[in-house]
Amino acid sequence: MQIKIDSTFWELFPEAQISVLVVKGLDNHIDESKDPHFQELLDEASKKAESFITEEPFTSNTVIQEWREAFTKFKTKKGARSSIEALLKRVSQGKRFSPINPLVDLYNSISLSYGLPCGGEDLDKIQGDLHLGKAKGGEPFFPLGAEKDAPALPEELIYYDDEGAICRCLNWREAKRTMLTEETKDAILVIEAINPEQAERARAAMEALKQLLSDEMGVTGDIHHLTIDTPDYTID
C-alpha cells in the first residue's frame, strides 16, 4: 500500500507537510479500569490547548484563522470546519473530553496539546492506496451515525481509496468504514500542517505521539513527513 499526496493538494498548499505514523500489532480494546488514566491525559491536554485560544472572540486566534483561511482554498460542505477548531471550540466552552478508545484518546491528546489536526484510520480497512487530493465528486462517504450516503463534492479535498472518500474536507469528518475501533490492530495516524511554523510543531507532535504509543500501548512505528518534494510513502 502507498500513501500518495496528489499534485492537486500541493497546488493549494505548497508549504504543507503531512506527517504519518504507521503502527501495527495494536491491542486497542477498552479497559474501563484505565478510564481515569486516559481521562487525566485528556484533561491535561485540554489545559495545554488553552494556550492556543487566548484571544476573544474565538475566531481571532491564530490557529482558527489559519485553518479557516485554508478551508477557503477548496470546495467545502457548508459549515465544515477543521478538526482542531472543533476540539478547541469545546475547550473554549469548558466542555470535558471523555475517553473513546485508547488510540483515539492518545491522538486527541496530542491534537489538543499541539494545536494541530490529528486523525487516524484502520489500515486493514483501506482498499488500495490512500490518497489525499481533490475529489472528482460523488465519491461515496458514510460518516458515523449516517443512514445514507453523503458523497464528496467536486473540488473538495478528501482522503480517499479505491472504495470512496475516507475523510471529507481535508480533516473535517471521517468515514465509519475506516474509523479506529476496539478491533483495530494496524493503524495509520496523520498530522496535517499547512505552513512552516505548523510543520515544526507537527514534527514534535509526531515524536510525542510515537512515545505515547510506546509508553501506553507497547507499540512503535516509523514516522514519515510527506512534502511537495517527497509526496509518497510505501507501507511495508
C-alpha positions in Angstrom: 0.0 0.0 0.0 1.1 3.5 -0.8 0.2 6.9 0.8 0.0 9.4 -2.1 -0.5 13.1 -1.7 -1.8 14.2 -5.1 -0.5 17.2 -7.0 -3.9 18.9 -6.6 -3.2 19.2 -2.9 0.3 20.7 -3.3 -1.0 23.2 -5.8 -3.1 24.7 -3.0 -0.7 24.2 -0.1 2.9 24.1 -1.4 4.4 24.6 2.1 2.3 21.8 3.7 3.5 18.8 5.5 1.6 15.6 6.0 3.1 13.6 8.8 2.2 9.9 9.1 2.9 7.2 11.6 2.1 3.6 10.9 1.7 1.3 13.9 1.0 -2.4 13.8 0.1 -5.1 16.3 -2.1 -2.9 18.5 -4.5 -4.0 21.2 -7.0 -1.2 21.2 -9.6 -2.9 23.4 -11.1 -0.7 26.1 -10.2 -1.5 29.7 -12.6 0.6 31.7 -10.3 0.4 34.8 -7.9 2.6 32.8 -10.5 5.2 32.1 -9.3 7.5 34.9 -5.8 7.5 33.4 -7.0 8.4 29.9 -9.3 11.0 31.3 -6.3 12.5 33.1 -4.4 12.6 29.8 -7.3 14.3 28.0 -7.8 16.8 30.9 -4.1 17.7 30.9 -4.1 18.1 27.1 -7.2 20.4 27.4 -5.3 22.7 29.7 -2.4 22.9 27.3 -4.8 23.7 24.5 -5.9 26.8 26.3 -2.6 28.4 25.1 -4.0 28.4 21.5 -7.2 30.2 22.4 -6.1 33.3 24.4 -7.9 35.9 22.2 -11.5 37.0 22.1 -13.5 36.3 20.0 -12.6 32.7 19.5 -12.2 33.1 15.7 -9.4 35.7 16.2 -7.0 33.1 17.5 -4.2 32.3 15.1 -4.8 28.5 14.8 -8.5 29.1 14.0 -7.7 31.9 11.4 -5.1 29.7 9.7 -7.4 26.8 9.2 -10.4 28.9 8.2 -8.3 30.5 5.6 -7.1 27.1 4.4 -10.7 26.0 4.0 -11.4 28.8 1.6 -9.0 27.4 -0.9 -11.1 24.4 -1.8 -14.8 23.4 -2.1 -16.3 22.5 1.3 -19.6 21.4 2.7 -21.3 24.4 4.2 -20.3 24.8 7.8 -17.4 22.4 7.7 -14.5 23.3 10.0 -11.1 21.8 10.7 -11.0 19.1 13.3 -8.7 21.2 15.5 -11.2 24.0 15.5 -13.9 21.6 16.7 -11.6 20.4 19.6 -10.6 23.9 20.6 -14.2 25.1 20.5 -15.1 22.5 23.1 -12.2 23.7 25.3 -13.3 27.3 24.9 -16.8 26.3 26.1 -15.4 24.4 29.1 -16.6 21.0 27.8 -14.7 18.0 29.0 -13.5 15.2 26.7 -14.4 11.7 27.7 -12.3 8.6 26.8 -13.4 6.9 23.5 -10.8 4.2 22.9 -7.0 4.2 23.7 -5.8 5.1 20.2 -8.3 7.9 19.7 -7.7 9.2 23.2 -3.9 9.4 22.5 -4.1 11.2 19.2 -6.8 13.6 20.6 -4.5 14.4 23.5 -1.7 15.2 21.0 -4.0 17.3 18.8 -5.1 19.4 21.8 -1.6 19.7 23.2 0.0 20.9 20.0 -2.9 22.7 18.4 -2.9 20.6 15.2 -5.4 18.4 13.3 -4.7 14.7 14.1 -6.5 11.7 12.8 -6.3 8.0 12.3 -7.6 5.2 10.2 -7.7 1.4 10.4 -5.1 0.3 7.9 -6.7 -3.0 7.2 -10.0 -1.4 6.0 -8.3 0.8 3.4 -8.8 -0.5 -0.1 -5.8 0.0 -2.4 -3.7 3.1 -1.9 -4.5 6.0 0.4 -4.7 9.4 -1.4 -5.1 13.0 -0.4 -6.3 15.3 -3.2 -9.2 16.9 -4.9 -12.4 14.9 -5.3 -13.9 14.3 -8.7 -17.3 14.5 -6.9 -19.6 11.7 -6.0 -17.1 9.6 -4.0 -19.2 7.5 -1.5 -19.0 8.6 2.1 -20.9 7.4 5.1 -20.0 9.3 8.3 -20.5 7.7 11.7 -24.2 7.6 12.5 -25.4 8.3 8.9 -28.2 6.4 7.4 -27.5 7.5 3.8 -24.5 8.3 1.6 -23.1 11.9 1.8 -20.8 11.9 -1.3 -17.9 14.2 -1.7 -18.3 17.4 -3.7 -16.3 18.2 -6.9 -13.0 20.0 -6.0 -13.3 19.1 -2.3 -10.1 18.0 -0.6 -10.5 14.4 0.6 -8.6 11.4 1.7 -9.8 8.5 -0.5 -9.1 5.0 -1.6 -10.5 2.6 -4.2 -13.8 2.4 -2.4 -14.5 6.1 -1.8 -13.9 9.0 0.5 -12.3 8.3 3.8 -12.2 11.8 5.3 -14.0 14.8 3.8 -13.0 18.5 3.7 -9.3 17.6 4.4 -9.8 16.9 8.1 -13.5 17.7 8.9 -15.2 14.3 9.2 -14.2 10.7 8.6 -16.0 7.7 7.3 -17.3 5.0 9.5 -15.8 2.4 7.1 -12.2 3.0 8.1 -12.5 4.5 11.6 -10.5 3.3 14.5 -12.3 0.8 16.7 -11.5 -1.6 19.6 -10.8 -4.2 16.9 -8.2 -2.1 15.1 -4.8 -3.9 15.0 -2.9 -1.8 12.4 -3.4 1.9 12.0 -2.2 5.0 10.2 -2.1 8.2 12.2 -1.8 11.6 10.4 -1.0 15.1 11.5 -1.5 17.9 9.0 0.4 21.2 8.8 -0.1 23.9 6.2 2.8 26.3 6.9 6.4 26.1 8.2 5.5 27.0 11.8 2.8 24.3 11.9 5.2 21.8 10.3 7.8 22.4 13.1 5.1 21.7 15.7 3.9 18.7 13.8 7.3 17.1 13.9 7.4 17.5 17.7 3.8 16.3 18.0 4.5 13.1 16.0 7.5 12.3 18.1 5.4 12.8 21.2 2.6 10.6 19.8 5.1 7.9 18.9 6.4 8.0 22.5 2.9 7.9 23.9 2.1 4.8 21.8 5.2 3.1 23.1 4.5 4.0 26.8 0.8 3.3 26.8 0.3 0.5 24.2 3.7 -1.0 23.8 3.9 -0.4 20.1 6.1 1.7 17.9 6.3 2.6 14.2 8.0 4.7 11.6 7.4 8.4 11.1 7.4 10.0 7.7 6.9 13.6 6.8 5.4 14.0 3.3 6.1 17.2 1.5 5.9 18.6 -2.1 9.4 17.1 -2.7 8.6 13.7 -1.1 4.8 13.2 -1.7 4.6 9.4 -1.5 5.4 6.7 1.1 5.2 2.9 0.7 3.9 1.0 3.7 5.7 -2.4 4.1 
